[in-house]
Amino acid sequence: MFNSIGTFQTEQILSEELSLFECGFEDVRPRVPYQYEQIDYYLIHFIVEGEGMFFINGEIHQLGQGEGFVIPPNTDNNYYPLVGNPWSYRWIGIKGSCCDKILRAAGLLQNTFIYQHDDISKMDRLFQEVYLMSQENQLYGAIGKVYEIMNELITEYNNKKRYTVSEGESYILAAMNIIKTNYSDPTLSIADIAETIQIERSYLFKLFKKYITTSPQQYLILFRLNKASELLRKTNLSIEEIAFLTGFSGYSHFSKTFQSKKNIPPTQFRKQYRVID
């Protein structure tokens, strides 16, 4: 790991799309906060140890190990280490016509200027290699490492986005969980579900049609019928008992709904399944 402080700057433009302007590292001691001047390039920091504060566009972020931040051109900013646990960070400054596009592909600049990367040692190594290659005047190699850093950020962002649940999906999951837990209650209604998760019933209907391609009422009915089918196959419970256990008001209602959706009466379904067994 680096100690103390090191910086490198160059005015040499190797590519109009992306070129390295500066890079460095700093193991910071506590200091009095001061306002940084605006810059005309993109400055990317990565924190390898400790904690600090980052201020940009009226936002305040307390950041620590494995996190980083981006300062775009012509933007007021300030950042400084915390007194009790001052940070050590690495940085690169880049210019070029593709910088904005690349950083946006990593989920930055649009709604946030901060990021997180789980493989701290790998990112630390890549930032170090940018600096060392720059010091040895291997600028093309250094830019190659810059692209590796960008690729790491983009990959991490896409992996996390893949498992991120949208607000609409979170409502769907909450509604489905309520149905899973309370399907046996014959008084359960879609209005009750919407009220529990605190959204309008009409909005819940739109979400189900969008994500599940069916209405919440139809989903509830099919869920109950699937549970009933399981009981018909695996137990000797009477059909009336199964109707009661799966939230139907009685045998007639259950039998009529089952035949309508499954195209077979529950009695024949049970017999047919047992013959197959």
C-alpha positions in Angstrom: 0.0 0.0 0.0 1.2 3.5 -0.7 2.2 5.8 2.1 2.1 9.6 2.3 1.1 11.3 -1.0 1.9 11.1 -4.7 0.6 13.0 -7.7 1.1 12.9 -11.5 -0.2 15.2 -14.1 0.2 15.4 -17.9 -1.1 17.7 -20.7 -0.4 15.0 -23.3 -3.6 14.0 -25.1 -3.4 10.4 -26.4 -7.1 10.1 -27.3 -9.9 12.6 -27.9 -12.3 10.0 -26.4 -10.6 9.4 -23.1 -7.2 10.6 -21.9 -5.6 10.6 -18.5 -5.0 14.0 -17.1 -3.9 13.2 -13.5 -3.7 10.5 -10.9 -2.4 10.0 -7.4 -2.8 8.7 -3.9 -3.0 10.2 -0.5 -3.0 8.9 3.0 -4.7 11.9 4.6 -4.2 13.4 8.0 -7.1 15.3 9.6 -7.3 18.9 8.3 -9.6 21.9 8.4 -12.3 21.6 5.6 -11.9 24.0 2.7 -13.6 24.6 -0.6 -12.1 23.0 -3.7 -12.0 25.0 -6.9 -14.1 23.8 -9.8 -12.2 21.6 -12.3 -12.6 21.1 -16.1 -12.2 17.3 -16.1 -13.7 14.2 -14.3 -12.1 13.3 -11.0 -12.7 9.8 -9.7 -11.7 8.8 -6.1 -11.7 5.4 -4.4 -11.3 5.0 -0.7 -9.1 2.1 0.5 -9.2 2.8 4.3 -10.8 5.2 6.7 -13.7 7.6 6.4 -14.4 11.1 5.1 -17.1 13.5 4.1 -18.0 14.4 0.5 -20.2 17.4 -0.5 -21.6 18.0 -3.9 -24.6 19.8 -5.3 -26.0 20.3 -1.8 -25.7 16.6 -1.0 -23.7 15.3 2.0 -22.2 11.8 2.0 -20.2 10.1 4.7 -18.0 7.5 2.8 -15.7 4.8 3.8 -13.6 1.8 2.7 -14.7 0.4 -0.7 -16.6 3.5 -1.6 -15.8 6.2 -4.0 -17.0 9.4 -5.6 -16.9 11.2 -8.9 -16.6 15.0 -9.4 -17.7 16.1 -12.9 -16.4 19.2 -14.6 -17.5 22.6 -13.4 -19.2 21.4 -10.2 -18.8 22.8 -6.7 -17.5 20.2 -4.3 -15.7 19.6 -1.1 -14.3 16.6 0.7 -12.2 16.0 3.8 -11.2 13.1 6.1 -12.9 12.4 9.4 -10.7 13.2 12.4 -11.0 9.9 14.3 -10.6 7.7 11.2 -9.0 9.7 8.3 -9.3 8.1 4.9 -6.7 6.9 2.4 -7.8 7.2 -1.2 -6.6 6.9 -4.8 -7.7 9.1 -7.7 -7.7 9.5 -11.4 -8.6 12.5 -13.5 -9.8 11.9 -17.0 -10.9 14.0 -20.0 -12.5 13.2 -23.3 -15.7 13.0 -25.3 -16.6 9.5 -24.0 -16.1 10.2 -20.3 -19.7 11.2 -19.6 -21.0 8.2 -21.5 -18.7 5.7 -19.7 -19.5 7.0 -16.3 -23.2 7.0 -17.0 -22.9 3.4 -18.0 -21.6 2.8 -14.5 -24.7 4.4 -13.0 -22.9 7.7 -12.2 -23.7 11.3 -12.9 -27.5 10.7 -13.5 -28.8 10.5 -9.9 -25.6 9.9 -7.9 -22.0 10.8 -7.7 -21.0 8.0 -5.4 -20.3 4.3 -5.9 -19.2 1.1 -4.1 -17.0 -1.7 -5.2 -16.8 -4.9 -3.2 -13.3 -6.0 -4.4 -11.3 -3.4 -2.6 -7.9 -5.0 -3.2 -8.5 -5.2 -7.0 -9.6 -1.6 -7.3 -6.7 -0.5 -5.1 -4.3 -2.4 -7.4 -5.8 -0.9 -10.6 -5.5 2.6 -9.3 -1.9 2.0 -8.2 -1.0 0.6 -11.6 -2.4 3.7 -13.3 -0.1 5.8 -11.1 3.0 3.6 -11.5 2.6 3.3 -15.3 2.1 7.1 -15.5 5.3 7.7 -13.5 7.2 5.5 -15.9 5.7 7.4 -18.9 3.7 4.3 -20.0 0.6 6.4 -20.6 -1.1 4.0 -23.0 -0.7 1.3 -20.4 -2.1 3.7 -17.8 -5.1 4.5 -20.0 -5.6 0.7 -20.4 -5.8 0.4 -16.6 -8.3 3.4 -16.5 -10.5 1.4 -18.9 -10.2 -1.6 -16.6 -11.4 0.5 -13.7 -14.3 1.8 -15.7 -15.1 -1.8 -16.7 -15.1 -2.8 -13.0 -17.5 0.0 -12.1 -19.8 -0.8 -15.0 -19.8 -4.6 -14.2 -20.5 -3.9 -10.5 -23.3 -1.5 -11.4 -25.0 -4.0 -13.8 -24.7 -6.9 -11.4 -26.4 -4.9 -8.6 -29.0 -3.5 -10.9 -29.9 -7.0 -12.0 -31.0 -7.8 -8.4 -32.5 -4.4 -7.6 -36.2 -4.4 -7.1 -38.1 -1.5 -8.4 -40.8 0.3 -6.4 -43.6 -1.3 -8.4 -42.0 -4.7 -8.0 -41.7 -4.2 -4.2 -45.5 -3.5 -4.1 -46.1 -6.7 -6.1 -43.9 -8.8 -3.8 -45.6 -7.3 -0.7 -49.1 -8.1 -2.1 -48.0 -11.6 -3.1 -46.6 -12.2 0.4 -49.9 -11.1 2.0 -51.8 -13.6 -0.3 -49.4 -16.4 0.5 -49.9 -15.8 4.2 -53.6 -15.1 4.3 -55.1 -17.0 1.3 -57.1 -19.3 3.6 -59.0 -16.3 5.0 -62.3 -16.1 3.0 -62.7 -12.4 3.9 -59.3 -11.4 2.4 -60.0 -8.8 -0.3 -57.8 -6.9 -2.8 -58.9 -3.7 -1.1 -57.5 -5.0 2.2 -54.2 -5.8 0.5 -53.9 -2.4 -1.1 -54.7 -0.7 2.2 -52.1 -2.8 4.0 -49.3 -1.9 1.6 -50.6 1.7 1.4 -51.3 2.1 -2.3 -54.5 2.7 -4.3 -56.4 -0.4 -5.4 -56.4 0.8 -9.0 -52.6 1.3 -8.9 -52.2 -2.2 -7.5 -54.3 -3.5 -10.4 -52.1 -1.7 -12.9 -49.0 -3.2 -11.3 -50.3 -6.7 -11.5 -51.3 -6.3 -15.1 -47.8 -4.9 -15.9 -45.7 -7.5 -14.0 -47.9 -10.5 -13.6 -50.2 -10.0 -16.7 -53.2 -10.7 -14.6 -55.4 -8.9 -12.0 -54.7 -9.2 -8.3 -58.1 -10.9 -7.9 -57.3 -13.5 -10.5 -53.9 -14.1 -8.9 -55.6 -14.7 -5.5 -58.1 -17.1 -7.1 -55.4 -19.0 -8.9 -53.2 -19.1 -5.8 -56.1 -20.7 -3.8 -56.8 -23.1 -6.6 -53.2 -24.2 -6.8 -53.2 -24.8 -3.1 -56.4 -26.7 -3.4 -55.0 -28.8 -6.2 -52.0 -29.7 -4.0 -54.4 -30.8 -1.2 -56.5 -32.9 -3.6 -53.4 -34.7 -4.8 -51.6 -35.2 -1.5 -54.3 -35.6 1.2 -57.6 -37.5 1.9 -59.3 -34.4 3.1 -62.9 -34.0 1.8 -63.5 -31.5 -0.9 -65.5 -29.4 1.4 -62.6 -29.3 3.9 -60.2 -28.3 1.2 -62.6 -25.5 0.0 -62.6 -24.2 3.6 -58.8 -24.4 4.0 -58.1 -22.5 0.8 -60.4 -19.6 1.4 -63.5 -20.5 -0.5 -66.9 -19.7 1.0 -68.2 -23.3 0.5 -68.2 -26.5 -1.6 -70.4 -25.1 -4.4 -68.3 -21.9 -4.8 -65.1 -23.9 -4.8 -66.3 -26.6 -7.2 -67.7 -24.1 -9.7 -64.5 -21.9 -9.6 -62.2 -25.0 -9.9 -64.0 -26.3 -12.9 -64.1 -22.9 -14.5 -60.4 -22.4 -14.2 -59.1 -26.0 -14.4 -61.6 -27.3 -17.0 -62.3 -30.3 -14.7 -64.4 -30.9 -11.5 -62.3 -31.3 -8.4 -63.7 -34.8 -7.8 -62.5 -35.9 -11.3 -59.2 -34.1 -10.8 -58.5 -36.1 -7.7 -59.5 -39.4 -9.3 -57.5 -38.6 -12.4 -54.4 -37.7 -10.5 -54.6 -40.9 -8.4 -55.0 -43.1 -11.5 -51.8 -41.5 -12.9 -50.1 -42.3 -9.6 
